Amino acid sequence: MTSTVSASVAGSWINGAAVTTGGAAHQVINPADGSVVAELKLATPADVDTAVAAARAAQPDWGRAAPVERSTVLAKLAALMNEHADELVAEEVSQTGKPARLAREFDVPGSIDNVDFFAGAARHLEGKATAEYSGDHTSSIRREPVGVVATITPWNYPLQMAVWKVLPALAAGCSVVIKPAELTPLTTLTLARLATEAGLPDGVFNVVTGAGGDVGTALAGHPDVDVVTFTGSTPVGRKVMAAAAAHGHRTQLELGGKAPFVVFDDADLDAAIQGAVAGALINTGQDCTAATRAIVARDLYDDFVSGVAEVMSKVVVGDPDDEDTDLGPLISMAHRAKVSGMVERAPGQGGRIVTGGSAPDRPGSFYLPTVIADVAEDSEVYRDEIFGPVLTVRSFTDDDDALRQANDTAYGLAASAWTRDVYRAQRASREINAGCVWINDHIPIISEMPHGGVGASGFGKDMSDYSFEEYLTIKHVMSDITGVAEKDWHRIIFTKR
């Protein structure tokens, strides 16, 4: 099993230094075997005040730095992350239980690529061309950093989610206070340390590890932040938005999902089967874009269900450090109980468990890959986010029915459509309500393209140039070019007597 990464760590990073705060003692637990990975002290609302004050003091100089200066620091951060990639992988695996292969080939390199992307993008923050619109004035647009960003990130992809939130903010010239999930703070703390080593000024990037109920609420509702960004569940996201609204803060939310996986009758069946297993099981299903609702043409339905069940039965569940392991544990025993409870209730709601549906006989919070067929459209497992290695399957009669079922959800984060027909593909991409629609694939992301949803999946974008809009404010500058003291429009307001 995974060895302990660090016996004791400082739980926060404030004003360029590791800080042992005065909150409750906390243990970071390896969900694969229940061992203690690290011990730390949680932050308190008073520590949030200190971190926000440091960010507020540091932001003006960082915001006025030339784009090339910010770019240089972020490029150095990417290089340092690459040098420390093994350390980041070890921390990510030990605190989340995800397979080392996933962390080494997806989480860590993807995060480094995102940092690299924003290092370059920092030099391309352009405004609208200067022009005369009134005839008497020159107008120009300034895109300026909005100020201090408060961000709260989840436990499923600790490093990636930190990078997605922090890097566009830093590239835009903002300062940041981030609260990682207390279950998985280690890679976020390492990211902050490496950023300081890269030359990021003290106070620009601050980390406070604490519980959502006190530290998260204090951060989201802090009067001296300017933007609040959050990734996590929809119910918690609504609480974050309410806390931010008390001060009128701008918010960006990436929330839950219940992604449809639509398989039309002309689809490559083998490709759809392989894609469904990969899309459903990534990160043990603890992914808001995971394939969770397979909606399959009747002619392919039985073969699809049996094919997915066969591939899932060969998935290796085990030690995250073992190179042969495909599926790690869920994040905790409490979360496994939640997933297990939803699956156990499914037969009473019309579902048929084809494979899986139980925990393996081994230590840790593992759960077997599970397929539930014939689910009712109003059943819990079909409508609610499970966040585990569970795929539900329903059939459809025609294209209209398939797209209706795909959109029959409060969520709208991601979806996929599987077909050889270009017209069907275009219709699906147009009519499915989701922030991302994949065609004949499910899950791939790239730094150059945005990620974000609609409906109960939130609003705003992470990644890509589009994410800058969350961290910039648009200023119109209008300059008189006539030199005339008495403007013609003045007569609207007053007339000389």
C-alpha positions as CSV (number, residue, x, y, z in Angstrom):
1,M,0.0,0.0,0.0
2,T,0.9,3.6,-0.4
3,S,3.5,4.8,2.2
4,T,3.0,8.0,4.2
5,V,4.0,11.1,2.3
6,S,4.6,13.3,5.3
7,A,4.2,12.8,9.0
8,S,3.4,16.4,9.8
9,V,2.7,19.4,7.6
10,A,1.7,23.0,8.0
11,G,-1.9,23.1,7.0
12,S,-1.8,26.6,5.5
13,W,0.4,28.8,3.3
14,I,0.0,32.5,4.0
15,N,2.0,35.5,2.8
16,G,4.7,33.3,1.2
17,A,5.3,31.0,4.1
18,A,4.0,27.7,5.7
19,V,1.8,28.5,8.6
20,T,0.7,26.2,11.4
21,T,-2.7,27.6,12.3
22,G,-4.6,27.3,15.6
23,G,-7.5,25.2,14.5
24,A,-8.4,21.6,15.4
25,A,-5.9,18.8,14.7
26,H,-6.7,17.0,11.5
27,Q,-5.5,13.8,9.8
28,V,-5.3,13.2,6.1
29,I,-6.3,9.6,5.5
30,N,-5.3,7.3,2.7
31,P,-8.7,5.8,1.6
32,A,-7.0,2.7,0.2
33,D,-6.0,1.4,3.6
34,G,-7.0,3.9,6.3
35,S,-3.5,4.9,7.1
36,V,-2.6,8.4,8.2
37,V,-0.9,10.3,5.4
38,A,-0.3,13.6,7.2
39,E,-1.3,15.5,10.3
40,L,-1.9,19.2,10.4
41,K,-3.9,21.9,12.1
42,L,-6.9,23.3,10.4
43,A,-7.3,27.0,9.8
44,T,-9.9,29.2,11.5
45,P,-12.0,32.2,10.3
46,A,-9.3,34.4,11.8
47,D,-6.8,32.8,9.6
48,V,-9.0,33.6,6.6
49,D,-8.9,37.2,7.6
50,T,-5.1,37.1,7.7
51,A,-4.8,35.4,4.3
52,V,-7.3,37.8,2.7
53,A,-5.4,40.8,4.1
54,A,-2.1,39.4,2.7
55,A,-3.8,38.9,-0.7
56,R,-5.3,42.4,-0.6
57,A,-1.9,44.0,0.2
58,A,0.0,42.0,-2.5
59,Q,-2.5,42.3,-5.4
60,P,-1.8,45.9,-6.6
61,D,1.8,45.3,-7.4
62,W,1.2,41.9,-9.0
63,G,-1.7,43.4,-11.0
64,R,0.5,46.2,-12.3
65,A,3.3,43.8,-13.2
66,A,4.0,43.6,-16.9
67,P,2.4,40.6,-18.6
68,V,5.9,39.2,-19.4
69,E,6.8,39.3,-15.7
70,R,3.7,37.3,-14.7
71,S,4.3,35.0,-17.6
72,T,7.9,34.4,-16.6
73,V,6.9,33.4,-13.0
74,L,4.2,31.0,-14.2
75,A,6.5,29.4,-16.8
76,K,9.0,28.8,-13.9
77,L,6.2,27.3,-11.9
78,A,5.4,24.8,-14.7
79,A,9.1,23.9,-14.8
80,L,9.3,23.3,-11.1
81,M,6.2,21.2,-11.1
82,N,7.7,19.1,-13.8
83,E,10.8,18.6,-11.7
84,H,8.7,17.7,-8.7
85,A,6.2,15.5,-10.6
86,D,7.0,12.4,-8.7
87,E,6.3,14.2,-5.4
88,L,3.0,15.5,-6.7
89,V,2.0,12.1,-7.9
90,A,2.8,10.5,-4.5
91,E,0.9,13.1,-2.6
92,E,-2.1,12.9,-5.0
93,V,-2.2,9.1,-4.8
94,S,-1.9,8.9,-1.0
95,Q,-4.5,11.5,-0.2
96,T,-7.1,10.4,-2.8
97,G,-6.4,6.7,-3.4
98,K,-6.6,7.2,-7.2
99,P,-4.4,4.8,-9.2
100,A,-0.8,6.0,-9.7
101,R,-1.2,5.5,-13.4
102,L,-4.1,8.0,-13.5
103,A,-2.2,10.6,-11.4
104,R,1.0,10.2,-13.3
105,E,-0.5,10.2,-16.8
106,F,-3.5,12.5,-16.4
107,D,-3.7,14.6,-13.2
108,V,-0.1,15.8,-12.9
109,P,0.9,16.3,-16.5
110,G,-2.5,17.8,-17.3
111,S,-2.0,20.3,-14.5
112,I,1.5,21.2,-15.6
113,D,0.2,21.7,-19.2
114,N,-2.5,24.0,-17.8
115,V,0.1,26.1,-16.0
116,D,2.2,26.3,-19.1
117,F,-0.9,27.4,-21.1
118,F,-1.6,30.3,-18.7
119,A,2.0,31.3,-18.7
120,G,1.7,32.0,-22.4
121,A,-1.9,33.4,-22.2
122,A,-0.8,36.0,-19.6
123,R,0.9,37.8,-22.5
124,H,-2.2,37.9,-24.7
125,L,-4.8,39.8,-22.5
126,E,-6.1,42.1,-25.3
127,G,-8.8,44.7,-25.3
128,K,-10.9,46.1,-28.1
129,A,-9.1,48.3,-30.6
130,T,-8.9,52.0,-29.9
131,A,-11.4,53.9,-32.0
132,E,-13.6,57.1,-32.2
133,Y,-17.2,56.2,-31.8
134,S,-18.7,59.6,-30.9
135,G,-16.5,61.6,-33.3
136,D,-15.2,63.9,-30.4
137,H,-13.6,61.2,-28.3
138,T,-11.3,58.3,-28.5
139,S,-12.5,55.1,-26.7
140,S,-10.4,52.2,-25.5
141,I,-11.0,49.2,-23.4
142,R,-8.8,48.2,-20.5
143,R,-9.1,44.6,-19.1
144,E,-8.0,44.8,-15.5
145,P,-7.6,42.2,-12.7
146,V,-10.7,42.2,-10.6
147,G,-8.7,42.0,-7.3
148,V,-8.7,39.3,-4.7
149,V,-10.1,35.9,-5.6
150,A,-11.5,33.4,-3.1
151,T,-11.7,29.9,-4.3
152,I,-12.9,26.6,-2.8
153,T,-11.9,23.3,-4.5
154,P,-13.0,19.7,-4.1
155,W,-11.3,16.4,-3.1
156,N,-11.7,14.4,-6.4
157,Y,-9.0,16.2,-8.4
158,P,-7.2,18.3,-5.8
159,L,-4.2,19.5,-8.0
160,Q,-6.1,19.9,-11.2
161,M,-8.9,21.9,-9.6
162,A,-6.5,24.2,-7.8
163,V,-4.7,24.9,-11.1
164,W,-7.9,25.5,-13.0
165,K,-9.0,28.1,-10.4
166,V,-5.7,29.7,-9.4
167,L,-3.7,29.9,-12.7
168,P,-6.1,32.1,-14.8
169,A,-6.5,34.4,-11.8
170,L,-2.7,34.7,-11.4
171,A,-2.2,35.3,-15.1
172,A,-4.8,38.0,-15.0
173,G,-3.1,39.8,-12.2
174,C,-5.3,38.8,-9.3
175,S,-4.2,37.5,-5.9
176,V,-5.8,34.3,-4.5
177,V,-6.9,32.7,-1.3
178,I,-7.8,29.0,-1.8
179,K,-9.4,26.6,0.5
180,P,-8.7,23.0,-0.6
181,A,-10.9,20.2,0.7
182,E,-9.5,19.2,4.1
183,L,-9.5,15.6,3.0
184,T,-6.9,16.4,0.2
185,P,-4.9,19.5,0.9
186,L,-1.3,18.2,0.2
187,T,-0.8,19.0,-3.5
188,T,-2.4,22.4,-3.2
189,L,0.1,23.3,-0.4
190,T,2.9,22.0,-2.6
191,L,1.7,24.1,-5.5
192,A,1.8,27.2,-3.3
193,R,5.3,26.4,-2.2
194,L,6.5,25.9,-5.7
195,A,4.9,29.1,-6.8
196,T,6.8,31.0,-4.2
197,E,10.0,29.2,-5.3
198,A,9.2,30.3,-8.9
199,G,9.2,33.9,-7.8
200,L,5.6,34.7,-7.1
201,P,5.5,37.6,-4.6
202,D,4.5,36.9,-1.1
203,G,0.8,37.2,-0.5
204,V,-0.3,36.6,-4.0
205,F,-1.1,32.9,-3.5
206,N,-2.5,31.8,-0.1
207,V,-3.8,28.5,1.1
208,V,-6.1,27.9,4.1
209,T,-7.0,24.3,4.9
210,G,-10.2,24.1,6.9
211,A,-13.7,22.7,7.0
212,G,-16.3,24.2,4.7
213,G,-18.8,25.0,7.4
214,D,-16.5,27.6,9.0
215,V,-13.5,28.4,6.9
216,G,-15.3,27.9,3.6
217,T,-18.2,30.1,4.7
218,A,-15.9,32.7,6.1
219,L,-13.9,32.9,2.8
220,A,-16.9,32.9,0.5
221,G,-18.6,35.6,2.5
222,H,-15.5,37.7,3.3
223,P,-16.2,41.4,2.6
224,D,-12.7,42.0,1.3
225,V,-12.7,39.6,-1.6
226,D,-13.9,40.4,-5.1
227,V,-14.7,37.1,-6.8
228,V,-15.7,33.8,-5.4
229,T,-15.1,30.6,-7.4
230,F,-16.2,27.1,-6.3
231,T,-16.1,23.6,-7.6
232,G,-18.1,21.0,-5.8
233,S,-21.7,19.7,-5.3
234,T,-24.7,21.7,-6.4
235,P,-26.2,22.0,-2.8
236,V,-22.9,23.3,-1.4
237,G,-22.4,25.6,-4.4
238,R,-25.8,27.2,-3.7
239,K,-24.6,27.9,-0.1
240,V,-21.4,29.4,-1.4
241,M,-23.3,31.7,-3.8
242,A,-25.6,32.8,-1.0
243,A,-22.6,33.7,1.2
244,A,-21.0,35.6,-1.6
245,A,-24.3,37.4,-2.5
246,A,-24.3,39.1,0.9
247,H,-21.6,41.4,-0.3
248,G,-22.5,41.3,-4.0
249,H,-19.4,39.3,-5.0
250,R,-19.1,38.0,-8.5
251,T,-19.3,34.1,-8.5
252,Q,-18.2,31.3,-10.8
253,L,-19.5,27.8,-10.0
254,E,-18.7,24.4,-11.5
255,L,-21.1,22.0,-9.8
256,G,-22.5,18.5,-10.2
257,G,-23.4,16.6,-13.3
258,K,-25.3,13.6,-14.5
259,A,-23.9,13.2,-18.0
260,P,-25.9,11.4,-20.7
261,F,-24.1,8.9,-22.9
262,V,-26.4,8.6,-26.0
263,V,-25.7,5.6,-28.3
264,F,-27.6,5.8,-31.6
265,D,-28.4,2.6,-33.6
266,D,-25.6,3.3,-36.1
267,A,-22.9,3.7,-33.5
268,D,-19.7,1.6,-33.5
269,L,-20.9,-0.7,-30.7
270,D,-17.4,-1.7,-29.5
271,A,-16.3,1.9,-29.4
272,A,-19.4,2.8,-27.4
273,I,-18.8,0.0,-24.9
274,Q,-15.1,0.8,-24.4
275,G,-16.0,4.5,-24.1
276,A,-18.8,3.9,-21.6
277,V,-16.5,1.9,-19.3
278,A,-13.7,4.5,-19.4
279,G,-16.2,7.4,-19.0
280,A,-18.0,5.8,-16.1
281,L,-15.0,4.5,-14.2
282,I,-12.5,7.4,-14.5
283,N,-11.3,8.4,-11.0
284,T,-13.6,5.7,-9.6
285,G,-16.6,7.5,-11.0
286,Q,-15.8,10.5,-8.8
287,D,-15.9,12.9,-11.7
288,C,-18.7,15.4,-12.4
289,T,-18.4,14.8,-16.1
290,A,-18.4,11.0,-15.8
291,A,-20.7,9.0,-18.0
292,T,-23.6,8.1,-15.7
293,R,-26.7,7.8,-17.8
294,A,-26.3,5.5,-20.9
295,I,-29.3,6.1,-23.2
296,V,-29.1,3.3,-25.9
297,A,-31.0,2.5,-29.0
298,R,-33.2,-0.5,-28.5
299,D,-31.6,-2.5,-31.3
300,L,-28.2,-2.2,-29.5
301,Y,-29.4,-2.3,-25.9
302,D,-28.9,-5.9,-24.9
303,D,-25.5,-6.1,-26.6
304,F,-24.4,-2.8,-25.1
305,V,-25.4,-3.9,-21.5
306,S,-23.7,-7.3,-21.8
307,G,-20.6,-5.8,-23.4
308,V,-20.2,-3.1,-20.8
309,A,-20.7,-5.7,-18.0
310,E,-18.1,-8.0,-19.5
311,V,-15.4,-5.2,-19.8
312,M,-16.2,-4.0,-16.3
313,S,-15.8,-7.5,-14.9
314,K,-12.1,-7.4,-16.1
315,V,-11.3,-4.1,-14.4
316,V,-8.6,-4.6,-11.8
317,V,-9.6,-3.1,-8.4
318,G,-6.7,-2.8,-6.0
319,D,-3.6,-1.1,-4.5
320,P,-3.3,2.4,-6.1
321,D,0.5,2.0,-6.3
322,D,0.2,-1.2,-8.3
323,E,0.7,-0.5,-12.0
324,D,-1.9,-3.1,-12.9
325,T,-4.6,-1.4,-10.8
326,D,-7.4,0.2,-12.9
327,L,-9.8,1.3,-10.1
328,G,-8.9,2.7,-6.7
329,P,-11.1,3.3,-3.7
330,L,-13.8,5.9,-3.1
331,I,-12.6,8.9,-1.1
332,S,-14.0,7.6,2.3
333,M,-16.0,4.9,4.0
334,A,-18.8,7.5,4.4
335,H,-18.9,8.2,0.7
336,R,-18.9,4.4,-0.1
337,A,-21.9,4.0,2.2
338,K,-23.7,6.7,0.2
339,V,-22.9,5.1,-3.1
340,S,-23.8,1.6,-1.8
341,G,-27.1,2.8,-0.4
342,M,-28.2,4.3,-3.8
343,V,-27.3,1.1,-5.6
344,E,-29.0,-1.1,-3.0
345,R,-32.2,0.9,-3.4
346,A,-32.2,0.6,-7.2
347,P,-33.9,-2.8,-7.6
348,G,-36.8,-1.4,-5.6
349,Q,-37.1,1.4,-8.2
350,G,-37.1,-1.0,-11.2
351,G,-33.4,-1.2,-11.8
352,R,-31.5,-4.5,-12.6
353,I,-28.0,-4.9,-11.2
354,V,-26.1,-6.6,-14.0
355,T,-22.6,-6.6,-12.5
356,G,-21.0,-5.2,-9.4
357,G,-23.3,-3.7,-6.8
358,S,-21.2,-4.4,-3.8
359,A,-17.9,-3.7,-2.0
360,P,-15.0,-6.2,-2.5
361,D,-13.6,-8.2,0.4
362,R,-10.6,-6.0,1.1
363,P,-9.6,-3.1,3.4
364,G,-10.3,0.4,2.3
365,S,-13.3,2.2,0.8
366,F,-13.4,0.2,-2.5
367,Y,-16.5,-0.4,-4.5
368,L,-16.9,-2.7,-7.5
369,P,-17.7,-1.4,-11.0
370,T,-21.5,-1.5,-11.4
371,V,-24.0,-1.5,-14.2
372,I,-27.7,-1.0,-13.5
373,A,-29.9,-1.7,-16.5
374,D,-33.6,-1.0,-17.1
375,V,-33.7,2.0,-14.7
376,A,-36.9,4.0,-14.5
377,E,-36.7,7.6,-15.6
378,D,-37.8,8.8,-12.2
379,S,-35.5,6.6,-10.2
380,E,-32.9,8.0,-7.8
381,V,-29.9,6.4,-9.4
382,Y,-30.9,7.8,-12.8
383,R,-31.7,11.4,-11.6
384,D,-29.3,12.0,-8.7
385,E,-25.5,12.3,-8.8
386,I,-24.0,9.0,-7.4
387,F,-20.3,10.0,-7.7
388,G,-19.1,6.4,-7.9
389,P,-18.3,3.7,-10.4
390,V,-21.9,3.2,-11.4
391,L,-23.4,3.3,-14.9
392,T,-27.2,3.3,-15.4
393,V,-28.7,2.2,-18.7
394,R,-32.0,3.0,-20.4
395,S,-33.3,2.4,-24.0
396,F,-34.9,4.9,-26.4
397,T,-37.2,4.5,-29.3
398,D,-36.1,7.2,-31.8
399,D,-33.8,10.3,-32.0
400,D,-36.4,12.6,-30.5
401,D,-36.8,10.3,-27.5
402,A,-33.0,10.0,-27.1
403,L,-32.5,13.8,-27.0
404,R,-35.5,14.3,-24.8
405,Q,-34.1,11.8,-22.3
406,A,-30.6,13.3,-22.5
407,N,-32.1,16.7,-21.5
408,D,-34.4,15.3,-18.8
409,T,-32.1,16.4,-16.0
410,A,-31.5,19.5,-13.9
411,Y,-27.7,19.2,-14.7
412,G,-25.9,20.3,-17.8
413,L,-22.2,19.9,-17.5
414,A,-21.2,17.3,-20.1
415,A,-22.7,14.7,-22.5
416,S,-21.7,12.5,-25.4
417,A,-23.3,11.2,-28.5
418,W,-22.2,8.1,-30.4
419,T,-23.0,7.8,-34.1
420,R,-21.5,7.5,-37.6
421,D,-24.1,9.9,-39.0
422,V,-22.7,13.5,-39.3
423,Y,-26.2,15.0,-39.3
424,R,-27.2,13.1,-36.1
425,A,-23.9,14.2,-34.5
426,Q,-24.5,17.9,-35.4
427,R,-28.1,17.7,-34.1
428,A,-27.0,16.1,-30.8
429,S,-24.3,18.7,-30.3
430,R,-26.8,21.5,-31.0
431,E,-29.7,20.2,-28.9
432,I,-28.2,18.6,-25.9
433,N,-28.0,21.1,-23.1
434,A,-24.5,20.8,-21.7
435,G,-21.4,22.9,-21.5
436,C,-19.5,20.2,-23.3
437,V,-20.7,17.6,-25.9
438,W,-18.3,14.9,-27.0
439,I,-18.9,13.0,-30.3
440,N,-17.8,9.4,-30.2
441,D,-15.7,9.9,-27.1
442,H,-16.3,10.9,-23.5
443,I,-14.0,12.6,-21.0
444,P,-11.0,14.2,-22.9
445,I,-10.2,17.8,-22.0
446,I,-7.5,20.2,-23.2
447,S,-6.1,23.4,-21.8
448,E,-7.1,25.5,-24.8
449,M,-10.8,24.7,-24.5
450,P,-13.2,25.8,-21.7
451,H,-14.9,23.6,-19.1
452,G,-18.2,24.6,-17.4
453,G,-21.9,23.9,-17.3
454,V,-25.4,25.2,-17.4
455,G,-28.4,24.7,-15.1
456,A,-27.7,22.9,-11.8
457,S,-24.1,22.4,-13.1
458,G,-23.3,26.1,-12.5
459,F,-22.0,28.9,-14.7
460,G,-18.8,30.4,-15.9
461,K,-15.7,28.7,-17.3
462,D,-12.5,27.1,-16.1
463,M,-9.5,26.6,-18.4
464,S,-8.8,28.3,-21.8
465,D,-8.8,32.0,-22.6
466,Y,-12.6,32.1,-21.7
467,S,-11.8,31.6,-18.0
468,F,-10.0,35.0,-17.9
469,E,-13.5,36.6,-18.0
470,E,-14.1,35.4,-14.5
471,Y,-11.0,37.3,-13.2
472,L,-11.0,40.5,-15.3
473,T,-13.1,43.6,-15.2
474,I,-13.8,45.7,-18.3
475,K,-13.1,49.4,-18.1
476,H,-14.0,51.9,-20.8
477,V,-11.7,54.8,-21.1
478,M,-13.1,57.8,-23.1
479,S,-10.7,60.7,-24.0
480,D,-11.8,64.1,-25.5
481,I,-9.9,64.8,-28.7
482,T,-11.2,68.3,-29.4
483,G,-9.7,70.5,-26.7
484,V,-12.9,72.5,-26.6
485,A,-13.9,73.8,-23.2
486,E,-17.6,74.3,-23.9
487,K,-18.8,71.1,-25.3
488,D,-21.9,71.1,-27.5
489,W,-23.7,68.6,-25.2
490,H,-23.4,70.9,-22.2
491,R,-26.4,72.8,-23.4
492,I,-28.5,69.8,-22.5
493,I,-27.6,70.4,-18.9
494,F,-27.4,74.2,-18.6
495,T,-27.6,77.4,-20.7
496,K,-25.6,80.5,-20.1
497,R,-27.8,83.4,-19.1
